[in-house]
Amino acid sequence: MSINTVERIDDQVPVRHVLISVSDKTGLETFIPALLKSCPGLRIFSTGGTYGKIQSILGDDADGHLTQVSDYTGQPETQGGLVKTLDFKIYLGLLTETYNEAHQGDLTRTSAVPIDMVVVNLYPFQQTIAQAGVTVEGARGQIDIGGPCMIRASAKNFIRVASVVDPSDYASIVDDLQQNGGHTTLKMRFALAQKAFGHTADYDRAIADYLGARTAAESAGCYQFQDK
């Protein structure tokens, strides 16, 4: 198997396309306007409730900056939001490298765009299992799939993409963008990647510990079995 070895990158990367999909919407009302001010012409891709929140924040400006992920990918969300962002165009946009001609050809071929920043936090699994009386099925429903995938893809590609997982970082990110003309720096992207991988590791550890402390018989009590 061949492995991409990257030799040429940019210290500063202009932020033109951002994907935002968050369970915790804290701070969006200040972060979104600040992003647009720092990065003129910004295009935001979003999903579900996050899309509605950003639309309400932007008001009349939403049409010029905000796009449903489903409109971008051409694939509607599945029932209950089960599948929203697991799409080739999304991951091509996250993992593509600026100076890789084959990657740039793939972007052109699929009418995809490079995504420069991902703002994602995950379904509240830890908060759910902390509640009294939660069932295995209730916990299972809060296991996020698309979120960790986007976080890991963007963090892996820190050479170009900023992976944002914590609302408490919004202010410092905006400061960095303002100081660098709407560009992220490698120093910031690398620090965000370190935090992102720690975030997904803690999330998966919580899931593994919760399921590991239970039996199949416990989980069976949540369901009715279909006769063959």
C-alpha positions as CSV (number, residue, x, y, z in Angstrom):
1,M,0.0,0.0,0.0
2,S,1.4,3.4,-1.0
3,I,1.3,6.2,1.6
4,N,1.2,9.9,0.9
5,T,4.3,11.6,2.0
6,V,3.8,15.3,2.2
7,E,6.8,17.6,1.7
8,R,5.2,20.9,0.9
9,I,2.6,22.7,3.0
10,D,1.6,26.3,3.9
11,D,2.1,27.7,7.4
12,Q,-1.0,29.9,6.9
13,V,-4.2,28.6,5.2
14,P,-7.1,30.9,4.2
15,V,-10.4,29.8,5.7
16,R,-13.0,29.7,2.9
17,H,-15.1,26.7,3.7
18,V,-16.2,25.6,7.2
19,L,-18.3,22.6,8.2
20,I,-20.2,23.1,11.5
21,S,-22.2,20.3,13.2
22,V,-22.5,20.6,17.0
23,S,-24.6,19.1,19.8
24,D,-23.4,21.9,22.2
25,K,-24.3,25.1,20.5
26,T,-22.8,27.3,23.2
27,G,-21.1,30.3,21.8
28,L,-22.3,30.1,18.2
29,E,-24.1,33.4,18.4
30,T,-20.8,35.2,18.8
31,F,-18.5,32.8,17.0
32,I,-20.4,32.7,13.7
33,P,-20.5,36.5,13.1
34,A,-16.9,36.8,14.1
35,L,-15.9,34.1,11.6
36,L,-17.7,35.9,8.8
37,K,-16.0,39.2,9.8
38,S,-12.6,37.6,9.9
39,C,-13.1,35.5,6.7
40,P,-15.1,37.5,4.0
41,G,-16.8,35.3,1.5
42,L,-16.9,32.4,3.9
43,R,-19.1,29.4,3.0
44,I,-20.5,27.4,5.9
45,F,-21.8,23.9,5.5
46,S,-24.1,22.6,8.3
47,T,-26.7,20.0,9.3
48,G,-29.9,19.6,11.1
49,G,-30.4,21.7,14.3
50,T,-27.0,23.4,13.8
51,Y,-28.1,24.6,10.4
52,G,-31.3,26.1,11.9
53,K,-29.3,27.8,14.7
54,I,-26.8,29.4,12.3
55,Q,-29.7,30.4,10.0
56,S,-31.3,32.3,12.9
57,I,-28.0,33.9,13.8
58,L,-27.3,35.1,10.3
59,G,-30.8,36.2,9.4
60,D,-30.8,37.8,5.9
61,D,-27.1,37.0,5.4
62,A,-27.7,33.2,5.6
63,D,-28.5,32.8,1.8
64,G,-25.0,34.1,0.9
65,H,-23.0,32.1,3.4
66,L,-24.9,29.0,4.6
67,T,-25.5,25.7,2.8
68,Q,-27.2,22.5,4.0
69,V,-24.7,19.5,3.8
70,S,-27.4,17.5,2.1
71,D,-27.6,20.2,-0.7
72,Y,-23.9,20.1,-1.1
73,T,-23.6,16.3,-1.2
74,G,-26.8,15.6,-3.0
75,Q,-27.8,13.1,-0.4
76,P,-30.6,13.8,2.0
77,E,-30.2,13.0,5.7
78,T,-31.6,9.6,6.7
79,Q,-34.4,9.2,9.2
80,G,-33.5,10.5,12.6
81,G,-30.3,12.1,11.3
82,L,-28.6,8.7,11.3
83,V,-26.4,9.5,8.3
84,K,-25.7,13.2,7.6
85,T,-22.0,13.8,6.9
86,L,-20.6,10.3,5.9
87,D,-20.1,11.2,2.3
88,F,-17.2,11.0,-0.2
89,K,-17.3,14.8,-1.0
90,I,-17.1,15.6,2.7
91,Y,-14.0,13.4,3.3
92,L,-12.3,14.4,0.1
93,G,-12.7,18.0,1.2
94,L,-11.3,17.2,4.7
95,L,-8.3,15.0,3.6
96,T,-7.2,16.7,0.4
97,E,-3.7,18.1,0.3
98,T,-3.1,21.5,-1.3
99,Y,-0.1,20.5,-3.4
100,N,-1.2,17.0,-4.4
101,E,-2.3,17.2,-8.1
102,A,-4.3,14.0,-7.9
103,H,-6.3,15.3,-4.9
104,Q,-6.9,18.6,-6.8
105,G,-8.1,16.5,-9.8
106,D,-10.5,14.6,-7.5
107,L,-12.0,17.9,-6.2
108,T,-12.6,19.1,-9.8
109,R,-14.0,15.7,-10.9
110,T,-16.5,15.6,-8.0
111,S,-17.3,19.3,-7.8
112,A,-16.1,19.2,-4.2
113,V,-14.3,22.0,-2.3
114,P,-11.5,21.8,0.3
115,I,-12.9,22.2,3.8
116,D,-10.5,24.4,5.8
117,M,-12.1,24.1,9.3
118,V,-14.4,21.6,11.0
119,V,-16.4,22.7,14.1
120,V,-17.8,19.5,15.7
121,N,-18.7,18.3,19.1
122,L,-20.3,15.0,19.8
123,Y,-23.6,13.4,20.9
124,P,-23.7,13.7,24.7
125,F,-22.9,10.1,25.5
126,Q,-21.2,10.8,28.9
127,Q,-24.0,13.0,30.0
128,T,-26.6,10.4,29.0
129,I,-25.1,7.5,30.9
130,A,-24.8,9.7,34.0
131,Q,-28.6,9.9,34.2
132,A,-30.5,7.6,36.5
133,G,-32.3,4.8,34.8
134,V,-30.7,5.1,31.4
135,T,-31.0,1.9,29.3
136,V,-28.4,0.4,27.1
137,E,-30.6,1.4,24.1
138,G,-30.7,4.9,25.4
139,A,-27.0,5.0,25.6
140,R,-26.5,3.3,22.2
141,G,-28.5,6.0,20.6
142,Q,-26.0,8.6,21.8
143,I,-22.9,6.9,20.2
144,D,-21.8,9.4,17.6
145,I,-20.4,8.1,14.3
146,G,-20.1,10.9,11.9
147,G,-18.7,13.4,14.4
148,P,-15.7,11.4,15.5
149,C,-15.0,10.6,11.8
150,M,-14.9,14.3,10.8
151,I,-12.9,15.2,13.9
152,R,-10.3,12.5,13.1
153,A,-10.1,13.3,9.4
154,S,-9.6,17.0,10.0
155,A,-7.2,16.5,12.8
156,K,-5.1,14.1,10.7
157,N,-4.9,16.7,8.0
158,F,-3.8,19.5,10.4
159,I,-1.3,20.5,7.7
160,R,-4.3,22.3,6.2
161,V,-7.5,21.9,8.3
162,A,-8.4,23.2,11.7
163,S,-10.3,20.7,13.9
164,V,-12.4,22.6,16.5
165,V,-14.0,20.5,19.3
166,D,-14.3,22.9,22.2
167,P,-16.5,26.0,22.3
168,S,-14.0,27.5,24.9
169,D,-11.5,27.8,22.0
170,Y,-13.7,29.9,19.8
171,A,-12.4,33.3,21.1
172,S,-8.7,32.3,20.6
173,I,-9.4,31.0,17.1
174,V,-11.1,34.2,16.1
175,D,-8.2,36.2,17.5
176,D,-5.8,34.1,15.5
177,L,-7.8,34.6,12.3
178,Q,-8.0,38.3,12.9
179,Q,-4.3,38.6,13.5
180,N,-3.5,36.6,10.3
181,G,-5.9,38.0,7.8
182,G,-8.4,35.2,7.9
183,H,-5.8,32.5,7.8
184,T,-5.1,29.7,10.3
185,T,-1.5,29.0,11.3
186,L,0.2,25.7,11.5
187,K,0.8,26.3,15.2
188,M,-2.9,26.7,15.9
189,R,-3.9,23.8,13.7
190,F,-1.5,21.4,15.4
191,A,-2.6,22.5,18.8
192,L,-6.2,21.9,17.8
193,A,-5.3,18.5,16.4
194,Q,-3.7,17.4,19.7
195,K,-6.9,18.4,21.5
196,A,-9.2,16.7,18.9
197,F,-7.5,13.3,19.2
198,G,-7.6,13.5,23.0
199,H,-11.3,14.4,22.7
200,T,-12.2,11.4,20.5
201,A,-10.0,9.1,22.7
202,D,-11.9,10.1,25.8
203,Y,-15.2,9.7,24.0
204,D,-14.4,6.1,22.8
205,R,-13.0,5.2,26.3
206,A,-16.3,6.2,27.9
207,I,-18.2,4.0,25.4
208,A,-15.9,1.1,25.9
209,D,-16.0,1.3,29.7
210,Y,-19.8,1.6,29.7
211,L,-20.4,-1.4,27.4
212,G,-17.6,-3.4,29.0
213,A,-19.4,-3.1,32.3
214,R,-22.6,-4.7,30.9
215,T,-23.7,-8.1,29.6
216,A,-25.6,-9.1,26.5
217,A,-28.4,-10.2,28.8
218,E,-28.7,-6.6,30.1
219,S,-28.9,-5.2,26.6
220,A,-31.4,-7.8,25.5
221,G,-33.9,-6.4,28.0
222,C,-34.3,-3.3,25.8
223,Y,-35.6,-5.2,22.8
224,Q,-38.2,-7.5,21.4
225,F,-36.9,-10.3,19.4
226,Q,-38.4,-11.1,16.0
227,D,-39.3,-14.7,15.4
228,K,-37.6,-16.3,12.4
